[in-house]
Amino acid sequence: MAHSTPLLDISPASHDSTSQDSTGQILWLVRHGESTWNARGLAQGHDDRARLTGRGLRQARAIAVQLRDRPIRALYASDLRRALQTAAPLAGALGLTVVRDARLRERGLGVLEGTAAASISPAVSGISDGRVVNPDACPDGGESLRDFYRRVARFAGDLAAAGRAGDVAIVAHGGTLRMLTACRQGVPVEEMTWDPLANATVLRSPAS
């Protein structure tokens, strides 16, 4: 059975599907497919034991079909297995090598990795009711939202400086894509929303 993946336009100026920036370049931001830990409701962070479920693998193939005819000239991914497994079919469809970058990892959750995600309190996560409420909250051994934002912003800055011709695809994690979208739109971490982002969602964004 074919599996469709949600496609969202996150252009701050327009939701016209034909709009793009002055260079004609578009970023395709992809959240990895369903992992074994997603299915169990576990917090993943930097832990690399999770792998894609059968459903996640089907989602990865559907993403490749969805994006194979786009003029994508570079493909980046988090170096965690669930992102690399999602990127593999897309790399094959596009004839590209996946560029791994640890800056695209999910937020490090330290001692909370492998625990029930629903049990993590706002006092520790810094997130409540779909908004960032404390960017400096930090799990033991983990990463604050502020540090997470800075890490992803460094990647975004290097990508912008590279000035690649053609579109770019980035396969990463829910938190990473939220951070990347916010820093590219100039939204400070203190003002970020934290809306749901399903596995295998594809975000379309004009490059800055």
Backbone as JSON Lines, residues from 0, in Angstrom:
{"i":0,"aa":"M","n":[0.85,-1.2,0.0],"ca":[0.0,0.0,0.0],"c":[0.88,1.24,0.0]}
{"i":1,"aa":"A","n":[0.54,2.22,-0.83],"ca":[1.32,3.46,-0.9],"c":[1.1,4.28,0.35]}
{"i":2,"aa":"H","n":[2.15,4.97,0.77],"ca":[2.08,5.83,1.95],"c":[2.4,7.25,1.55]}
{"i":3,"aa":"S","n":[1.47,8.16,1.77],"ca":[1.73,9.57,1.47],"c":[2.37,10.22,2.67]}
{"i":4,"aa":"T","n":[3.11,11.29,2.45],"ca":[3.74,12.03,3.53],"c":[3.24,13.46,3.5]}
{"i":5,"aa":"P","n":[3.02,14.07,4.67],"ca":[2.51,15.44,4.68],"c":[3.53,16.43,4.17]}
{"i":6,"aa":"L","n":[3.08,17.38,3.35],"ca":[3.95,18.43,2.81],"c":[3.41,19.77,3.29]}
{"i":7,"aa":"L","n":[4.24,20.52,4.01],"ca":[3.84,21.81,4.55],"c":[4.71,22.91,3.98]}
{"i":8,"aa":"D","n":[4.09,24.02,3.58],"ca":[4.82,25.2,3.1],"c":[5.05,26.13,4.27]}
{"i":9,"aa":"I","n":[6.31,26.42,4.6],"ca":[6.59,27.28,5.75],"c":[7.21,28.6,5.32]}
{"i":10,"aa":"S","n":[6.93,29.02,4.09],"ca":[7.34,30.36,3.68],"c":[6.69,31.39,4.58]}
{"i":11,"aa":"P","n":[7.46,32.33,5.16],"ca":[6.85,33.32,6.04],"c":[6.01,34.34,5.29]}
{"i":12,"aa":"A","n":[6.22,34.47,3.99],"ca":[5.56,35.52,3.23],"c":[4.36,35.02,2.44]}
{"i":13,"aa":"S","n":[4.37,33.75,2.03],"ca":[3.35,33.28,1.12],"c":[3.17,31.79,1.24]}
{"i":14,"aa":"H","n":[1.96,31.32,1.01],"ca":[1.71,29.9,0.96],"c":[1.38,29.47,-0.46]}
{"i":15,"aa":"D","n":[1.74,30.27,-1.44],"ca":[1.6,29.91,-2.84],"c":[2.67,28.87,-3.16]}
{"i":16,"aa":"S","n":[2.26,27.69,-3.65],"ca":[3.21,26.6,-3.85],"c":[4.25,26.91,-4.91]}
{"i":17,"aa":"T","n":[4.07,27.98,-5.69],"ca":[5.05,28.32,-6.71],"c":[6.05,29.35,-6.23]}
{"i":18,"aa":"S","n":[5.86,29.88,-4.99],"ca":[6.75,30.93,-4.53],"c":[8.09,30.37,-4.13]}
{"i":19,"aa":"Q","n":[9.16,31.18,-4.24],"ca":[10.49,30.81,-3.85],"c":[11.3,32.08,-3.69]}
{"i":20,"aa":"D","n":[12.53,31.94,-3.18],"ca":[13.32,33.13,-2.96],"c":[13.94,33.61,-4.25]}
{"i":21,"aa":"S","n":[14.7,34.71,-4.19],"ca":[15.23,35.33,-5.4],"c":[16.24,34.47,-6.12]}
{"i":22,"aa":"T","n":[16.86,33.51,-5.43],"ca":[17.83,32.63,-6.08],"c":[17.15,31.42,-6.71]}
{"i":23,"aa":"G","n":[15.87,31.22,-6.43],"ca":[15.17,30.05,-6.93],"c":[15.44,28.81,-6.12]}
{"i":24,"aa":"Q","n":[16.22,28.91,-5.06],"ca":[16.55,27.74,-4.24],"c":[15.5,27.51,-3.16]}
{"i":25,"aa":"I","n":[15.19,26.25,-2.93],"ca":[14.23,25.85,-1.91],"c":[14.88,24.81,-1.02]}
{"i":26,"aa":"L","n":[14.58,24.86,0.26],"ca":[14.99,23.81,1.18],"c":[13.82,22.86,1.41]}
{"i":27,"aa":"W","n":[14.11,21.57,1.38],"ca":[13.13,20.54,1.69],"c":[13.57,19.91,3.01]}
{"i":28,"aa":"L","n":[12.81,20.19,4.07],"ca":[13.16,19.76,5.41],"c":[12.31,18.53,5.77]}
{"i":29,"aa":"V","n":[12.98,17.42,6.04],"ca":[12.3,16.14,6.19],"c":[12.5,15.59,7.6]}
{"i":30,"aa":"R","n":[11.41,15.29,8.3],"ca":[11.55,14.57,9.56],"c":[11.64,13.08,9.26]}
{"i":31,"aa":"H","n":[12.5,12.39,9.97],"ca":[12.7,10.95,9.74],"c":[11.4,10.17,9.92]}
{"i":32,"aa":"G","n":[11.36,8.99,9.33],"ca":[10.19,8.13,9.46],"c":[10.05,7.56,10.86]}
{"i":33,"aa":"E","n":[8.94,6.9,11.09],"ca":[8.67,6.34,12.41],"c":[9.77,5.38,12.84]}
{"i":34,"aa":"S","n":[10.27,5.57,14.05],"ca":[11.3,4.69,14.6],"c":[10.69,3.76,15.63]}
{"i":35,"aa":"T","n":[11.48,2.76,16.02],"ca":[11.02,1.83,17.04],"c":[10.75,2.55,18.36]}
{"i":36,"aa":"W","n":[11.52,3.59,18.66],"ca":[11.3,4.32,19.91],"c":[10.13,5.29,19.78]}
{"i":37,"aa":"N","n":[9.88,5.83,18.58],"ca":[8.65,6.61,18.36],"c":[7.44,5.74,18.66]}
{"i":38,"aa":"A","n":[7.46,4.52,18.14],"ca":[6.33,3.62,18.31],"c":[6.09,3.28,19.78]}
{"i":39,"aa":"R","n":[7.16,3.3,20.57],"ca":[7.05,2.97,22.01],"c":[6.89,4.21,22.88]}
{"i":40,"aa":"G","n":[6.92,5.4,22.26],"ca":[6.74,6.63,23.02],"c":[7.93,7.0,23.86]}
{"i":41,"aa":"L","n":[9.14,6.64,23.42],"ca":[10.35,6.9,24.2],"c":[11.08,8.13,23.68]}
{"i":42,"aa":"A","n":[11.68,8.87,24.59],"ca":[12.5,10.03,24.23],"c":[13.82,9.53,23.62]}
{"i":43,"aa":"Q","n":[14.2,10.07,22.47],"ca":[15.35,9.53,21.74],"c":[16.62,10.36,21.89]}
{"i":44,"aa":"G","n":[16.51,11.66,21.62],"ca":[17.69,12.5,21.73],"c":[18.83,12.01,20.88]}
{"i":45,"aa":"H","n":[20.05,11.92,21.47],"ca":[21.23,11.47,20.74],"c":[21.39,9.95,20.76]}
{"i":46,"aa":"D","n":[20.56,9.26,21.52],"ca":[20.68,7.81,21.59],"c":[20.45,7.21,20.2]}
{"i":47,"aa":"D","n":[21.31,6.28,19.8],"ca":[21.26,5.79,18.42],"c":[20.81,4.33,18.32]}
{"i":48,"aa":"R","n":[20.1,3.85,19.33],"ca":[19.66,2.46,19.27],"c":[18.38,2.28,18.45]}
{"i":49,"aa":"A","n":[17.58,3.32,18.31],"ca":[16.33,3.2,17.55],"c":[16.62,3.05,16.07]}
{"i":50,"aa":"R","n":[15.78,2.3,15.41],"ca":[15.84,2.18,13.94],"c":[14.43,2.32,13.39]}
{"i":51,"aa":"L","n":[14.31,2.46,12.1],"ca":[12.98,2.64,11.52],"c":[12.16,1.37,11.64]}
{"i":52,"aa":"T","n":[10.88,1.54,11.93],"ca":[9.94,0.43,11.88],"c":[9.62,0.12,10.42]}
{"i":53,"aa":"G","n":[8.85,-0.94,10.19],"ca":[8.4,-1.23,8.83],"c":[7.64,-0.05,8.25]}
{"i":54,"aa":"R","n":[6.81,0.57,9.08],"ca":[6.07,1.75,8.63],"c":[7.03,2.88,8.31]}
{"i":55,"aa":"G","n":[8.04,3.06,9.14],"ca":[9.02,4.12,8.89],"c":[9.78,3.91,7.59]}
{"i":56,"aa":"L","n":[10.11,2.66,7.27],"ca":[10.8,2.37,6.02],"c":[9.91,2.68,4.82]}
{"i":57,"aa":"R","n":[8.61,2.36,4.95],"ca":[7.68,2.69,3.87],"c":[7.56,4.2,3.72]}
{"i":58,"aa":"Q","n":[7.54,4.93,4.84],"ca":[7.5,6.39,4.79],"c":[8.74,6.95,4.08]}
{"i":59,"aa":"A","n":[9.89,6.36,4.35],"ca":[11.13,6.83,3.72],"c":[11.07,6.63,2.2]}
{"i":60,"aa":"R","n":[10.54,5.52,1.77],"ca":[10.4,5.29,0.32],"c":[9.41,6.26,-0.29]}
{"i":61,"aa":"A","n":[8.33,6.57,0.44],"ca":[7.34,7.52,-0.07],"c":[7.94,8.92,-0.21]}
{"i":62,"aa":"I","n":[8.79,9.3,0.72],"ca":[9.47,10.6,0.63],"c":[10.33,10.65,-0.61]}
{"i":63,"aa":"A","n":[11.04,9.57,-0.89],"ca":[11.89,9.52,-2.09],"c":[11.07,9.71,-3.36]}
{"i":64,"aa":"V","n":[9.9,9.08,-3.41],"ca":[9.01,9.24,-4.57],"c":[8.52,10.68,-4.66]}
{"i":65,"aa":"Q","n":[8.18,11.25,-3.52],"ca":[7.64,12.61,-3.49],"c":[8.65,13.65,-3.98]}
{"i":66,"aa":"L","n":[9.93,13.44,-3.67],"ca":[10.94,14.46,-3.95],"c":[11.88,14.13,-5.12]}
{"i":67,"aa":"R","n":[11.72,12.98,-5.74],"ca":[12.71,12.53,-6.72],"c":[12.8,13.42,-7.95]}
{"i":68,"aa":"D","n":[11.71,14.13,-8.27],"ca":[11.73,14.97,-9.47],"c":[12.04,16.44,-9.16]}
{"i":69,"aa":"R","n":[12.36,16.75,-7.92],"ca":[12.73,18.11,-7.55],"c":[14.19,18.36,-7.93]}
{"i":70,"aa":"P","n":[14.55,19.61,-8.2],"ca":[15.94,19.91,-8.6],"c":[16.87,19.99,-7.39]}
{"i":71,"aa":"I","n":[16.92,18.91,-6.62],"ca":[17.73,18.87,-5.4],"c":[19.17,18.51,-5.78]}
{"i":72,"aa":"R","n":[20.11,19.36,-5.34],"ca":[21.51,19.18,-5.71],"c":[22.4,18.83,-4.52]}
{"i":73,"aa":"A","n":[21.85,18.85,-3.32],"ca":[22.61,18.48,-2.13],"c":[21.66,17.87,-1.11]}
{"i":74,"aa":"L","n":[22.16,16.86,-0.4],"ca":[21.34,16.14,0.58],"c":[22.14,16.01,1.88]}
{"i":75,"aa":"Y","n":[21.62,16.64,2.95],"ca":[22.25,16.59,4.26],"c":[21.37,15.77,5.2]}
{"i":76,"aa":"A","n":[22.0,15.15,6.19],"ca":[21.24,14.39,7.18],"c":[21.96,14.38,8.51]}
{"i":77,"aa":"S","n":[21.2,14.28,9.57],"ca":[21.74,13.97,10.88],"c":[22.52,12.66,10.78]}
{"i":78,"aa":"D","n":[23.52,12.51,11.62],"ca":[24.32,11.27,11.58],"c":[23.71,10.15,12.43]}
{"i":79,"aa":"L","n":[22.51,10.35,12.96],"ca":[21.84,9.3,13.72],"c":[21.1,8.34,12.77]}
{"i":80,"aa":"R","n":[21.07,7.08,13.16],"ca":[20.61,6.03,12.25],"c":[19.21,6.27,11.71]}
{"i":81,"aa":"R","n":[18.27,6.71,12.53],"ca":[16.9,6.87,12.05],"c":[16.8,7.91,10.95]}
{"i":82,"aa":"A","n":[17.66,8.93,10.99],"ca":[17.69,9.93,9.91],"c":[18.39,9.38,8.67]}
{"i":83,"aa":"L","n":[19.49,8.65,8.88],"ca":[20.23,8.1,7.74],"c":[19.4,7.05,7.0]}
{"i":84,"aa":"Q","n":[18.64,6.25,7.75],"ca":[17.77,5.27,7.1],"c":[16.7,5.96,6.26]}
{"i":85,"aa":"T","n":[16.21,7.09,6.73],"ca":[15.2,7.85,5.98],"c":[15.83,8.48,4.75]}
{"i":86,"aa":"A","n":[17.05,8.94,4.87],"ca":[17.71,9.63,3.76],"c":[18.14,8.67,2.66]}
{"i":87,"aa":"A","n":[18.37,7.4,2.98],"ca":[18.96,6.47,2.01],"c":[18.13,6.31,0.73]}
{"i":88,"aa":"P","n":[16.81,6.06,0.81],"ca":[16.05,5.94,-0.44],"c":[16.04,7.24,-1.24]}
{"i":89,"aa":"L","n":[16.03,8.38,-0.56],"ca":[16.05,9.66,-1.26],"c":[17.38,9.86,-1.98]}
{"i":90,"aa":"A","n":[18.47,9.49,-1.32],"ca":[19.78,9.59,-1.96],"c":[19.83,8.74,-3.23]}
{"i":91,"aa":"G","n":[19.27,7.52,-3.15],"ca":[19.24,6.65,-4.32],"c":[18.41,7.24,-5.45]}
{"i":92,"aa":"A","n":[17.26,7.81,-5.11],"ca":[16.37,8.38,-6.12],"c":[16.99,9.6,-6.8]}
{"i":93,"aa":"L","n":[17.78,10.36,-6.04],"ca":[18.37,11.6,-6.57],"c":[19.77,11.39,-7.13]}
{"i":94,"aa":"G","n":[20.37,10.25,-6.85],"ca":[21.74,10.01,-7.29],"c":[22.74,10.86,-6.53]}
{"i":95,"aa":"L","n":[22.48,11.1,-5.23],"ca":[23.33,11.96,-4.42],"c":[23.94,11.17,-3.26]}
{"i":96,"aa":"T","n":[25.04,11.68,-2.75],"ca":[25.65,11.17,-1.53],"c":[25.09,11.94,-0.35]}
{"i":97,"aa":"V","n":[24.76,11.24,0.72],"ca":[24.27,11.91,1.93],"c":[25.45,12.54,2.68]}
{"i":98,"aa":"V","n":[25.36,13.83,2.94],"ca":[26.36,14.53,3.74],"c":[25.91,14.48,5.19]}
{"i":99,"aa":"R","n":[26.63,13.75,6.03],"ca":[26.25,13.61,7.44],"c":[26.76,14.8,8.24]}
{"i":100,"aa":"D","n":[25.93,15.3,9.13],"ca":[26.34,16.44,9.96],"c":[25.74,16.28,11.35]}
{"i":101,"aa":"A","n":[26.61,16.15,12.35],"ca":[26.16,15.94,13.72],"c":[25.39,17.14,14.27]}
{"i":102,"aa":"R","n":[25.55,18.31,13.66],"ca":[24.81,19.48,14.12],"c":[23.31,19.35,13.86]}
{"i":103,"aa":"L","n":[22.93,18.38,13.02],"ca":[21.52,18.14,12.71],"c":[20.88,17.11,13.63]}
{"i":104,"aa":"R","n":[21.61,16.67,14.65],"ca":[21.03,15.73,15.61],"c":[19.86,16.36,16.37]}
{"i":105,"aa":"E","n":[19.03,15.48,16.92],"ca":[17.97,15.91,17.82],"c":[18.59,16.52,19.08]}
{"i":106,"aa":"R","n":[17.8,17.21,19.86],"ca":[18.26,17.75,21.13],"c":[18.78,16.63,22.03]}
{"i":107,"aa":"G","n":[19.95,16.84,22.62],"ca":[20.47,15.87,23.57],"c":[19.67,15.92,24.86]}
{"i":108,"aa":"L","n":[19.17,14.77,25.29],"ca":[18.31,14.71,26.48],"c":[18.98,14.02,27.67]}
{"i":109,"aa":"G","n":[20.24,13.69,27.54],"ca":[20.99,13.16,28.66],"c":[20.34,11.95,29.3]}
{"i":110,"aa":"V","n":[20.13,12.02,30.64],"ca":[19.61,10.87,31.39],"c":[18.18,10.52,31.01]}
{"i":111,"aa":"L","n":[17.49,11.41,30.3],"ca":[16.09,11.17,29.93],"c":[15.95,10.31,28.67]}
{"i":112,"aa":"E","n":[17.03,10.11,27.95],"ca":[16.95,9.31,26.73],"c":[16.58,7.87,27.07]}
{"i":113,"aa":"G","n":[15.56,7.36,26.41],"ca":[15.07,6.02,26.67],"c":[13.92,5.98,27.67]}
{"i":114,"aa":"T","n":[13.55,7.13,28.25],"ca":[12.41,7.19,29.16],"c":[11.15,7.58,28.38]}
{"i":115,"aa":"A","n":[10.0,7.48,29.02],"ca":[8.75,7.84,28.35],"c":[8.72,9.33,28.05]}
{"i":116,"aa":"A","n":[8.55,9.68,26.79],"ca":[8.57,11.09,26.39],"c":[7.46,11.88,27.1]}
{"i":117,"aa":"A","n":[6.31,11.25,27.31],"ca":[5.17,11.94,27.92],"c":[5.42,12.28,29.39]}
{"i":118,"aa":"S","n":[6.41,11.65,29.99],"ca":[6.67,11.88,31.42],"c":[7.64,13.04,31.66]}
{"i":119,"aa":"I","n":[8.21,13.61,30.61],"ca":[9.17,14.7,30.78],"c":[8.42,15.99,31.07]}
{"i":120,"aa":"S","n":[8.7,16.6,32.18],"ca":[7.94,17.78,32.62],"c":[8.44,19.05,31.94]}
{"i":121,"aa":"P","n":[7.58,20.07,31.84],"ca":[8.0,21.36,31.29],"c":[9.17,21.99,32.05]}
{"i":122,"aa":"A","n":[9.26,21.71,33.34],"ca":[10.36,22.26,34.14],"c":[11.71,21.76,33.63]}
{"i":123,"aa":"V","n":[11.71,20.57,33.05],"ca":[12.95,19.99,32.53],"c":[13.09,20.26,31.04]}
{"i":124,"aa":"S","n":[11.99,20.15,30.29],"ca":[12.06,20.33,28.84],"c":[12.14,21.78,28.42]}
{"i":125,"aa":"G","n":[11.54,22.68,29.23],"ca":[11.48,24.09,28.85],"c":[10.37,24.38,27.87]}
{"i":126,"aa":"I","n":[9.47,23.41,27.64],"ca":[8.39,23.55,26.66],"c":[7.06,23.26,27.35]}
{"i":127,"aa":"S","n":[6.06,24.13,27.13],"ca":[4.74,23.92,27.72],"c":[3.68,24.49,26.8]}
{"i":128,"aa":"D","n":[2.6,23.73,26.61],"ca":[1.46,24.18,25.79],"c":[1.9,24.69,24.42]}
{"i":129,"aa":"G","n":[2.82,23.98,23.8],"ca":[3.22,24.32,22.44],"c":[4.09,25.54,22.31]}
{"i":130,"aa":"R","n":[4.75,25.96,23.39],"ca":[5.64,27.12,23.33],"c":[6.88,26.87,24.18]}
{"i":131,"aa":"V","n":[7.97,27.53,23.81],"ca":[9.16,27.53,24.65],"c":[8.92,28.47,25.82]}
{"i":132,"aa":"V","n":[9.05,27.96,27.04],"ca":[8.8,28.78,28.23],"c":[10.08,29.01,29.03]}
{"i":133,"aa":"N","n":[11.09,28.18,28.82],"ca":[12.38,28.37,29.49],"c":[13.49,27.8,28.62]}
{"i":134,"aa":"P","n":[14.13,28.64,27.8],"ca":[15.15,28.14,26.88],"c":[16.39,27.61,27.56]}
{"i":135,"aa":"D","n":[16.53,27.87,28.85],"ca":[17.74,27.42,29.57],"c":[17.5,26.18,30.42]}
{"i":136,"aa":"A","n":[16.27,25.64,30.41],"ca":[16.02,24.38,31.1],"c":[16.87,23.29,30.45]}
{"i":137,"aa":"C","n":[17.45,22.41,31.27],"ca":[18.39,21.44,30.72],"c":[18.33,20.13,31.51]}
{"i":138,"aa":"P","n":[18.03,19.02,30.85],"ca":[18.07,17.73,31.53],"c":[19.51,17.41,31.95]}
{"i":139,"aa":"D","n":[19.67,16.63,33.01],"ca":[21.01,16.23,33.44],"c":[21.75,15.52,32.3]}
{"i":140,"aa":"G","n":[22.92,16.04,31.98],"ca":[23.71,15.45,30.9],"c":[23.21,15.79,29.51]}
{"i":141,"aa":"G","n":[22.21,16.67,29.43],"ca":[21.62,16.99,28.14],"c":[21.95,18.39,27.66]}
{"i":142,"aa":"E","n":[21.05,18.94,26.88],"ca":[21.28,20.17,26.14],"c":[20.1,21.11,26.38]}
{"i":143,"aa":"S","n":[20.37,22.36,26.66],"ca":[19.28,23.34,26.77],"c":[18.75,23.69,25.39]}
{"i":144,"aa":"L","n":[17.56,24.24,25.34],"ca":[17.02,24.69,24.06],"c":[17.88,25.79,23.46]}
{"i":145,"aa":"R","n":[18.45,26.64,24.31],"ca":[19.3,27.72,23.8],"c":[20.55,27.15,23.11]}
{"i":146,"aa":"D","n":[21.17,26.17,23.75],"ca":[22.35,25.55,23.14],"c":[22.0,24.78,21.88]}
{"i":147,"aa":"F","n":[20.85,24.13,21.89],"ca":[20.34,23.41,20.71],"c":[20.14,24.4,19.55]}
{"i":148,"aa":"Y","n":[19.52,25.51,19.83],"ca":[19.28,26.56,18.82],"c":[20.61,27.03,18.22]}
{"i":149,"aa":"R","n":[21.58,27.29,19.08],"ca":[22.88,27.77,18.59],"c":[23.56,26.74,17.7]}
{"i":150,"aa":"R","n":[23.47,25.48,18.07],"ca":[24.07,24.41,17.26],"c":[23.46,24.37,15.86]}
{"i":151,"aa":"V","n":[22.13,24.39,15.81],"ca":[21.45,24.32,14.51],"c":[21.69,25.6,13.71]}
{"i":152,"aa":"A","n":[21.75,26.75,14.39],"ca":[22.01,28.02,13.71],"c":[23.38,28.02,13.03]}
{"i":153,"aa":"R","n":[24.36,27.37,13.64],"ca":[25.69,27.29,13.02],"c":[25.61,26.51,11.71]}
{"i":154,"aa":"F","n":[24.83,25.43,11.7],"ca":[24.64,24.69,10.45],"c":[23.96,25.56,9.41]}
{"i":155,"aa":"A","n":[22.89,26.27,9.82],"ca":[22.15,27.12,8.88],"c":[23.04,28.2,8.3]}
{"i":156,"aa":"G","n":[23.9,28.78,9.13],"ca":[24.81,29.81,8.65],"c":[25.8,29.28,7.64]}
{"i":157,"aa":"D","n":[26.33,28.1,7.9],"ca":[27.28,27.49,6.96],"c":[26.59,27.12,5.65]}
{"i":158,"aa":"L","n":[25.36,26.65,5.74],"ca":[24.62,26.29,4.53],"c":[24.37,27.53,3.67]}
{"i":159,"aa":"A","n":[23.97,28.63,4.3],"ca":[23.73,29.87,3.56],"c":[25.01,30.38,2.93]}
{"i":160,"aa":"A","n":[26.13,30.26,3.65],"ca":[27.4,30.75,3.12],"c":[27.89,29.92,1.95]}
{"i":161,"aa":"A","n":[27.49,28.64,1.89],"ca":[27.95,27.76,0.82],"c":[27.37,28.17,-0.53]}
{"i":162,"aa":"G","n":[26.17,28.76,-0.52],"ca":[25.57,29.27,-1.76],"c":[25.42,28.23,-2.85]}
{"i":163,"aa":"R","n":[24.96,27.04,-2.5],"ca":[24.82,25.97,-3.48],"c":[23.74,26.28,-4.51]}
{"i":164,"aa":"A","n":[24.0,25.91,-5.76],"ca":[22.98,26.02,-6.8],"c":[22.01,24.86,-6.66]}
{"i":165,"aa":"G","n":[20.74,25.11,-6.92],"ca":[19.73,24.06,-6.82],"c":[19.18,23.94,-5.42]}
{"i":166,"aa":"D","n":[18.13,23.13,-5.3],"ca":[17.48,22.93,-4.02],"c":[18.34,22.05,-3.11]}
{"i":167,"aa":"V","n":[18.02,22.1,-1.82],"ca":[18.73,21.33,-0.8],"c":[17.71,20.56,0.03]}
{"i":168,"aa":"A","n":[17.99,19.29,0.29],"ca":[17.15,18.48,1.18],"c":[17.92,18.21,2.47]}
{"i":169,"aa":"I","n":[17.2,18.27,3.59],"ca":[17.79,18.05,4.91],"c":[16.9,17.05,5.65]}
{"i":170,"aa":"V","n":[17.46,15.92,6.04],"ca":[16.72,14.89,6.76],"c":[17.2,14.9,8.21]}
{"i":171,"aa":"A","n":[16.3,15.19,9.12],"ca":[16.7,15.32,10.52],"c":[15.55,14.93,11.44]}
{"i":172,"aa":"H","n":[15.38,15.66,12.52],"ca":[14.47,15.3,13.6],"c":[13.48,16.42,13.86]}
{"i":173,"aa":"G","n":[12.4,16.1,14.58],"ca":[11.37,17.11,14.82],"c":[11.91,18.37,15.47]}
{"i":174,"aa":"G","n":[12.66,18.2,16.55],"ca":[13.21,19.37,17.24],"c":[14.17,20.15,16.37]}
{"i":175,"aa":"T","n":[14.99,19.44,15.63],"ca":[15.98,20.09,14.76],"c":[15.3,20.93,13.69]}
{"i":176,"aa":"L","n":[14.25,20.39,13.08],"ca":[13.56,21.13,12.03],"c":[12.84,22.35,12.59]}
{"i":177,"aa":"R","n":[12.3,22.24,13.79],"ca":[11.69,23.42,14.42],"c":[12.75,24.5,14.65]}
{"i":178,"aa":"M","n":[13.9,24.09,15.16],"ca":[14.98,25.04,15.4],"c":[15.48,25.67,14.1]}
{"i":179,"aa":"L","n":[15.67,24.85,13.09],"ca":[16.17,25.34,11.8],"c":[15.2,26.35,11.2]}
{"i":180,"aa":"T","n":[13.91,26.06,11.27],"ca":[12.9,26.97,10.74],"c":[12.91,28.29,11.5]}
{"i":181,"aa":"A","n":[12.99,28.22,12.82],"ca":[12.96,29.43,13.65],"c":[14.19,30.3,13.39]}
{"i":182,"aa":"C","n":[15.36,29.72,13.39],"ca":[16.56,30.55,13.24],"c":[16.65,31.14,11.84]}
{"i":183,"aa":"R","n":[16.16,30.44,10.83],"ca":[16.18,30.97,9.46],"c":[15.16,32.1,9.29]}
{"i":184,"aa":"Q","n":[14.09,32.08,10.09],"ca":[13.08,33.13,10.0],"c":[13.34,34.25,11.0]}
{"i":185,"aa":"G","n":[14.44,34.16,11.74],"ca":[14.8,35.21,12.67],"c":[14.0,35.21,13.95]}
{"i":186,"aa":"V","n":[13.39,34.07,14.29],"ca":[12.62,33.97,15.53],"c":[13.57,33.53,16.65]}
{"i":187,"aa":"P","n":[13.75,34.33,17.69],"ca":[14.64,33.92,18.79],"c":[14.06,32.74,19.55]}
{"i":188,"aa":"V","n":[14.93,31.99,20.19],"ca":[14.48,30.79,20.88],"c":[13.43,31.1,21.94]}
{"i":189,"aa":"E","n":[13.51,32.24,22.58],"ca":[12.55,32.61,23.62],"c":[11.13,32.77,23.08]}
{"i":190,"aa":"E","n":[11.0,33.02,21.79],"ca":[9.69,33.28,21.19],"c":[9.19,32.12,20.33]}
{"i":191,"aa":"M","n":[9.86,31.0,20.39],"ca":[9.5,29.88,19.53],"c":[8.21,29.19,19.96]}
{"i":192,"aa":"T","n":[7.44,28.76,18.97],"ca":[6.36,27.82,19.21],"c":[6.92,26.41,19.06]}
{"i":193,"aa":"W","n":[6.16,25.44,19.53],"ca":[6.62,24.04,19.45],"c":[5.43,23.18,19.03]}
{"i":194,"aa":"D","n":[5.05,23.37,17.76],"ca":[3.87,22.69,17.24],"c":[4.19,21.23,16.91]}
{"i":195,"aa":"P","n":[3.17,20.38,16.89],"ca":[3.39,18.97,16.52],"c":[3.99,18.86,15.12]}
{"i":196,"aa":"L","n":[4.84,17.86,14.94],"ca":[5.47,17.62,13.63],"c":[5.59,16.11,13.47]}
{"i":197,"aa":"A","n":[4.71,15.54,12.66],"ca":[4.62,14.09,12.54],"c":[5.84,13.5,11.86]}
{"i":198,"aa":"N","n":[6.1,12.24,12.12],"ca":[7.14,11.53,11.39],"c":[6.89,11.62,9.9]}
{"i":199,"aa":"A","n":[7.96,11.77,9.12],"ca":[7.93,11.8,7.66],"c":[7.28,13.06,7.08]}
{"i":200,"aa":"T","n":[7.05,14.08,7.9],"ca":[6.58,15.35,7.37],"c":[7.67,15.99,6.52]}
{"i":201,"aa":"V","n":[7.28,16.61,5.41],"ca":[8.2,17.33,4.54],"c":[7.82,18.8,4.57]}
{"i":202,"aa":"L","n":[8.75,19.65,4.98],"ca":[8.53,21.09,5.02],"c":[9.23,21.74,3.83]}
{"i":203,"aa":"R","n":[8.52,22.62,3.14],"ca":[9.09,23.32,1.99],"c":[9.36,24.77,2.39]}
{"i":204,"aa":"S","n":[10.6,25.2,2.27],"ca":[10.96,26.54,2.72],"c":[11.89,27.22,1.72]}
{"i":205,"aa":"P","n":[11.57,28.45,1.31],"ca":[12.53,29.21,0.51],"c":[13.81,29.4,1.31]}
{"i":206,"aa":"A","n":[14.95,29.27,0.66],"ca":[16.23,29.46,1.34],"c":[16.46,30.92,1.63]}
{"i":207,"aa":"S","n":[17.17,31.2,2.73],"ca":[17.46,32.59,3.09],"c":[18.73,33.05,2.42]}
